[in-house]
Amino acid sequence: MILFEANMRLLETQDPWLATRVRSEPVSEAISISISEEGLAVPVYGDQSLHSTYYPQKEAASSIREFCPQPDSVIVVLGLGFGYHVRALLDRFPNEIVVIEPRMNLFRVFLEHVDLKAFADRVRFRVDEPAPKILARSDTRNWDVFVHAPSTFISPEYFEEMSLCIRVMEVLDKSALRILVVNPVYGGSLPTARFCKDALVSMGHEVDSMDCERFKDSYFEIQNVTKIEANQRSLNHKFMNLMGDAVVARAAEFKPDLVLALAQAPMSPEAVSKLREMKIPVAFWFVEDCHTLTYWKEVAGQYDYFFTIQQGEFFKRLREQGVNNYYYLPQAAHPEIHKPLDMDEDDRKQFSTDLSFMGEGYYNRHRAFTRLLDQNFKIWGTGWNQNAVFWPHIQNNGQRVDSEDCVKIYNAGKVNLNLHSSTYHDGVNPNGDFVNPRTFEIAACGGFQLVDARSELGDCFRIGEEMITFSNLEEMRSKALYYLEHDGERRALAHRARQRVLKEHTMTHRMREMLLHIYSEREEELDIRLRSRESEIDRALQQVEDDTELLEFLEPFRGQKDFTFQMVLDRISESEGSFSDPELLFLMVDQIIPKKG
């Protein structure tokens, strides 16, 4: 175990989140070790040896002999074993290498027997991560893939899913789905719904939204009709049914390939059933804390897909409810809105401060922030005590802050405090298991933040390099004062956090991951739906894929529903200079085709 501990110390500096997950992995009894003729350790999974039991290094060198990656590509290795093939690739090529290994127990055994120092500088390990997540957070255009065949024998389902997701991703990159987004009537998930729509549109999909927020006033008026609880429940039920019928009616007209409902969207069980009868898959993104809002117990099993911002204990509770359609999908930022700003003098005067917080006045925040009231501290949001202690720090008379001002707040504060809400902790929730949207949004704005420690935060940011956390209120105060005095460190951390968000944590990343997860299970259905809407020009483009010049000439017409030969002639007539070969071809055909009349 001496080598294992040395490797773990190195891994904790290279990838702290992966190291944390390795620590929680029990020792496996499924893997045995064979010693080769060269005296090298070889893992045996069940009865499958992952390298030659005679000469694993020679075998590895031979296996990569025909592999020729591009000089600037990322070599992606599918399967780790004990990494003899990875060592051979490192010796032969200078490229960055990413190793995708589905089995955490195998990676732990690897760390027990192989010195990690040989890999640490140029290799990143992606271990036991869903294929859609890896693909959505990667630039696959510069991948050169090397397959370690023995690894595919012991994890066939995973690598088949990876191949399937790659095919689906290629289809989606060239095609447009019809997606209906169902917004909540009101609440914190409403902005997320709008960001989902924007991201899907930017990806080239045809998106319609059911803007349920237009019925907000009606919803609240219904609450005031009666104080008799039973009657109020009956009226709420009727309202939900009406809104659900409205969603079904919109879907019948729009004919979507997918319906995506956000948390608290007014979707009755009857409406979901009707959509499924129409052969439309229905997904629900529960961007809520499962411990606070427990209505998930009634709705999770109704949907084809149930996306969550928590996993671990939440997944266990879902399984206990008989629900198995869950998938972890954390929140994200929308860089079209959450971005650095050049603020004018009036805005800087209004929003600039040493310490800043934007959010509702939950119990734990009231308790925590009394420790900072001796500082230049501005607080925005609703629900704050309007007493003599807090009131000098409350901005905008404690009114709700719109998205535009939120971005200004995140830009202007030197230290943005990000304490996740709790109704019963005095400060930091020691079991916080989700990351709020504010974490990604502040980072995308280029703002520096202090965030309370969260179990899933390390999966999104490198703690200490991109994000600074605190575990108690004493740390919150001491780190806030420290970073107020260290501008350079603060700015460097904020810059790295923003780069991480743009690379891996935008709403576009999340929507891509969601679609990959859904359609990796529905590839055949996806193909049928897209072919049914394929235009004549799209079919023509498939026929000329081998003729690069002709394909480039026709590409601007892709997706045109009413494509005509005359449209090509009109484009040629508008061009300047000498005719290209494709233009001459179409002009020639025009002369051959008999003219009507």
N, C-alpha and C positions, 0 to 999 in steps of 0.2 A: 504493500500500500504506500510505500515511500514514493514511488514513481507517480502514482495516482495523485497524491497530495501536491507534489511538485507541478504536475500538469494542471491541477485545479487552480493553483495560485497563478499560473501563467494565463489560464483561460479567464480567470476573474479580471485580469487586466485587459484582455483582448475582447471578451464578450461576456460581461457580467450576467446578463439575462440567461444565456445558455448555461453558464456555470451554476446559477441558482437552480435551474431545472435538472441539471445532472445530479446535484446534491440530493434532490428529492426522489431520484430514481433508485429503487431497491436493486440489490445485487441479483443478477439473473442466473437461473439454473438451466436455461435453455441453451446456453453457449458454453462449449468446451474448448480447450486449447490443445492443438497438436503442434509438435516441434518438428520443423522441417529438417532435411539433410544438412542445410546450412546453419542449423541451430536457431532459426527464426520462428517466432510464434505465429501460428496460423489459426484464426477463429473457425470453429465448426458450429454451424447453427442447425440443430437437429442432426441430420445426417449429411448436410450440405457443407462442404469445405469452401470457404470463400477465396482461397488462393491455392496454388500448388503446394502440396505437402512435401514436395521434394525441393524445388528451387523457385520460391515465390518471386524473388527479384528478377530472375531471368524470364519467368513467365510474364511479369509486369512489363518489362522492356519490350518483349515480343508483342504484347497486346496493343501497344501504342505505336508500333512501327508504321502503320498506314494512316495514322491520325495526323492531319495537317490543318491546324487552326490558322485563322487570319492573324497577322501580327498584332492588331489592336483589339482583338476579341477577348471576351471573358470565356475561359474554358469552364464549362459546367459539367461536373462529374456526377453521374447518377449512380450512387452506391459507394460506400466507404470501405467495407471490410476492415482490414488493418492498414490500408492506405499505401500498399506497395506500388500500385498503379499511379497513385497521386504523386508519390516520390519520383517515379519515373518521368511524369509530366513536368514536375518542377525542375528536374535536371535537364530536360531537353528544351523547354520553352520558357520564356520570360513572362508570360501572360499572368494576369490575375486568375485565380482558380476559386470557384465556388463548388463545394461538395454538398450534394443533397442526399441525406441519409434518413430514411423514414423510421428507423428503430433506435430509440433512445437507449435501450438496454445494450445494444451493440456498441453505441458510441461510448458508453461508460466503460465497457470492457476494453475498448480501444485505448482509453486513457489509462487503464491499469497496466497495459503492456507495451505501449508505443510512446516514445519521447515526443511530446508535442512541439518542442523547439524546432524540429525540422520542418514544421508546417506553418508556424505562427505568423511569419512575416507576409506571406502571400496567399494564404488560404483562408476562406471564410466558410464555416460550417453552418448549414441550414438543416437542423435535426428535428424530426417529428413535427413538421409544419405542414399544414394543408397545401396541396398543390395550387389551388386558386390564390391563396395568400402570397406564395412565392412568386407566381407569375404576375400578379397585379402590382407587386412592389418592385418589379425588375424591368430593366430595359432588355427585352429578349431579342431585340434586333441585332445585337452584337454578341449573341451566344454562339459558341461552338461546343456541341454536346458530345461527351464521351460516355458511353454506357459500360459500366462494369457488370458484365453478364451474370456472374454468380449472385450478385445482389438482387438482380431482377428475379432470380429463381426463388428467393426466400421472401420477397415482398412484391409479388406480381400485381396485386390489386393496386398498390400505391403507384407503381410506375406506369401501369395501364391508365390510371386516372391522370397522371401527369401528361402522358401522350395525348389523351383525349382532350384535356384542357388546352393544350397547345393548339390542337386542331380547331377547337371551338373559338379560341382567341383569334385565330387567323380569319375565321369566318366572320366574327363580329367586327373585326377591324375593317372589313370590306362591305359590311351590310348594315342596314338600318332596321331596328326593331320598332314596333309600336308599343309604347309603354304608357300606362295610365297611372299617375301618381295621385293617391288619395290623401289630402291634407287633413290634419286634425282641425277641429272647430276653433281651438285656441290652445295656448300653452307653449312651453319651452321647446317642444319638438316641431312647432310650426316653421321656424327658420330652417331647420334641418330638411324638412320636406321641400322647401323652395330650393335649397342648395342641391338636393338630389335631382330635381328637375333640371336645373342649370347644368349640372355635370353631365347628365344623360344627353342633353341637347348638344353640349360641346363635343361629345363622343360621336355625334352624327346620328343619333336615334330620333325618331319622331315621337314627341312626348306631349301628352295632354295631361292636365291636372284637374282634379275635382276640388275646387277651391271652397272647401267646407267652411272656412273662416268667414265667408260672406253671411253665414247663418248664425254667427255668434250672438248677435242681439236677440234673435228669436229664441235661441237656446236659453239665454239667461232670463228672458221674459217668462218662459215656461216655468222656471224655478220659482217665480214669484206668484204663480197662479194660485197655489194652495200651500198651506203649511202642514197638511195631513200627509204623513210620510208615504203611506200606501198609494195615495192618489198621485203624489209626485213621482213615485217610481213608475207608475203606469204611464204617466205623460212622457217621462224620459224614454221609456221603452218604445212608445209610439214614435217619438222624434227619431230615435235611432233607426227604427224600421223605415221611416220615411227617407232618411238620409241614405240608408243602405239601398233602397229602391232607386234613389237618384243615381247612385254609383252604377248600379246594374244597367239603368237606362243609358247612361253615358257610355258604358262599355259596349252595349248593343249597337250603338251608333259608331263608335270609334274603332271597334273590333281590335282591341289590343292583343299583343302576344303575351303580355305580362301585366298584372296589376300589382303595384307596390303601395301598401298602406303603411303610414307612419304611426307611431305610438299615439294612442287616444283618437285615432281616426274613427269616425262614426260608422263602423262596419258591423252590422248585425250578423249573427250566425246564418240567418236566412239569405242574406245578400252574398255571403261567401259561398254558400252552397249553390246558389244560382249561377255565380261566376264559374264555379268548377263544373257545373252541368254544361256550361257553354264551352268547356274544354280550354278555359283560360287559367293558367297557373296563377296563384295568388300568394304573394309574399308579404310578410309583416316584419318591419324593423322596430323592435322594442327598445327604443333609445331612452330607457328609464331604469331606475334602480329597482330591482326586483324585490328588495326588502321593504321599500317604501310603498310602491304601487303594486299590489298583488293581484290585479285583475288578469294578469298573464295566466293564472290557473284556469280561467274560464275560456280564454281565447287561443292559447298556444296550439292546441291540437286541431283547431279548425282549419288552419292554413296549410298550404303545401310546403311553405318554407317559413321558418321562424328565426329571424336574426336577432342577436342579443349583443349588448355591450359588456356583459359579464359571462364568465365561464366557471370552471371549478365547481363550487358549491351549487351555483344556479343550475348547471347541467345535471348534477345529481338530483336536484329537486324536480327538474323536468322529467327525467327518466322515471322517478317515483310516481309521477302523474301519468305515466304511459306515453309521454311525448318523446319522439326520437328525431324530429325534423329540424333540430336546432343547429345553428352555426354562429360562431363568434365573429362579430364584425364591429370593431370599436368606432367611436366617433372620429371626426376629421375636421379640417378647415376648408374653407372655400376661398382660395387665393384671389379670385376676382373681387372679393369684398374685403377679406382679411389680408391686408398688405401694408407696407410702410407708406406713410403719408408725408408730404411737405405741407405742414400746417401753417396757417397765417398767424399773425400776432394775437388776434383776438382768441382764436382757439387755443393757442399755447397758454395764454393767460388763464383761460377757463379750465383747461384740463391738466396742465403741468403740475407735478407734485413729486415729492420724494417717494412716498408710499401710496399705493392706489389699490382700491378694490372695487369691482363691479359685480353685483349679485344681490340676491335676496338676503334679508336679515334673519337667517336661521339661528336657532338657539346656540349652536356651538360657535358661530361667528360672533355673536354678541359677547359670549364669554371670552373668546380668544382676543378680540381686537381691543378690549379695554387695556391690554398691555402695551398698546402702540399709540394711545391717544396723546402722549406727550411729544409725538413726532408730527412733521408736516404730512398729514395723512388725510386723503380725500376718499370718501365712500359714496358710491352711486348705487341706486337700486331701491326696491320697495321693501317694506316690512321691517324697517329699522326703528328702534326706540327713539321717539322724538323727545328725549329728556335732556337735561342740562349737560350730561356727560357726553352723549353722542352727537347732539344736534350741531355743534360747531363744525363737525367733520362731514355731515350729510350734505350732499350736493343735489341741486335740482329739486329741492323741497321733497326729497324722497320719492320722486315720481319714477315711473318706468322709463328706461333708457332705450332709444331705438338703436338699430344695428349700426347706423352711420356714426353715432356718438360713441358706441362701444369701441369701434375701431380707433377713434381719436383717443379714448381713454387708454387703450392698450399701447398706443404709440407714445403718449406723452408722459406716462408715469415712469420714473426711474426704476422702481421695484413694484411689479404687479404681484399682489398677493393672490394666491389661488388655493383657498381652503375649501375642500369639498363639503357640501352641506350635510348636516346631521341634526335631527330633532332631539337627540338624547345624549350625545357626547359633550363633555365640557370643552373639548378642543379637537384633536385629531382622532379620527376613527381608526383604531389599530388594525381593523380588518377591511379597510377600504379596497374594493375589488373591481372598480371600474374607473375609467379616465373620462372626465367631463369634457365637453366640447371647448370650454374656455382654455384648456391646456394647449390644444392645437391652434386655436385662434390667436392667442397672445403670441405664440411662437411664430405663426405665419405673418403677424404684423411686425415682426422684428423686435418685439418687446421682451424684456427680461422678466422672469417670474420666479417666485418661490412657491412650490406646490407641496402639499402634504403627501407623505409617502403612500403610494398605492401599489398593490401587488402586481398589477399589469403594466405599470408605467415603464418598467425596464424593457418590455417588448417593443415599445414605441420610441424611446429615447435612451441615449447612454447617460446614466445618472452620473453626475459629477463633471461631465464634459459638455452635455447639451441641456441638461436640466438639473436644477438644484432642489433638493427636497428637505423637508423637516419632519421629524417624528414626534415632536412635542412642542409646546408653546415657548419654552425657553430657547429651543433651537430656532424657532420662527423669528423671535426678536433678535437674537444674536446674529443670525445670518442676514437678516434684513439690514441691520446696522453695518455689518461688514461690507456687504455689496454696495451700499450707498457710498462707502469710502473708497471703493476700488472700481472706478469707471471702466478701466481697460478690461478687467476680467469679466465684468458684467456685459459689456458690449460683445466680447468674443463668444461668451456662452450664448447670448441671444442670437448671434449670427449663425452659430452651428445648429441651434435648435430650428431656426427658420429653414436652413438648407435641408435638414432632415424631413421637415414637414413637406417641403416641395418635392422631395425625392420619393416619399413613401406614404404621406398621410393627408392627401387632399381628398375631397369628396369624389373626384374622378377615380382615384385609386380604389375607394370603397365600392363605387358602383361597378367598376370593372370586376372586382373580386366577387361581388354579389352575382353578377351575370354569369361569370365562369362557374361558380358553384351550382347555380340553377341549371344551366344548359349543359354542363358536363353530365348531368343525369337525363338530359332531354335532347341529345345531339340529333337524333333522327327526326324528332318533332321540329327542331329548329330548322333543319334542312328542308322539310316539307313546307313549313310556313313561309320561308324565304323564297323558295322556288315558285310558290303559288303567286307571289307578287313580283316576280322577276320580269323586268321589261324586255322588249325586243333587243334594245341596244346592249343590255347586260348579257343576254345570251350571245350576242354577236361578239362582245369583248372576250368571252370565254373561248370562242372559236379562233381568235387571232392572237392568243397569248404568245405564240412562238414568233410572231412578227413584231419586234419591239417598236419599230418606227410607226407602223399602222396602229398599234395599241396606244402609243402616246398621242397620236392624232385624234383617236376616237375617245380617249379618256374623259375629256370635258363633257361628253354627252352621257356619261354613266348615270343611271337612275332616272333619266328622262322618260316619263310615262308615255308621252305622245311623240316619241322620236320619229322623224320623217327624213327621207332622203334630201328633201329640200333644205332642211336645217344645215346639212353638211355643205350643200352648194352655197348657201348664204354665208357660211363662215369662210369658205374659200374666197368668195367675192370681196370680203372685207379684209383679207390678208394682203400683205405687201411683199414686194420682192419676187424672186423666182419661185415657181411652183415646186413643192416637194413631191417625192414619188407617190405618197398616198393621195395628194391633191390631184395629180395627173391621172391617177387611177380612177378617182370618182368623176372627174371631168370626162374621161373616156367612156365610162359606163353611162353617163348622162347622154352622150351622143348616140349610144347604141340603143338605149331604151326607147321604144316608140312613144311618141307624144300623143296624148288623148286629144281627140277632136281634130 
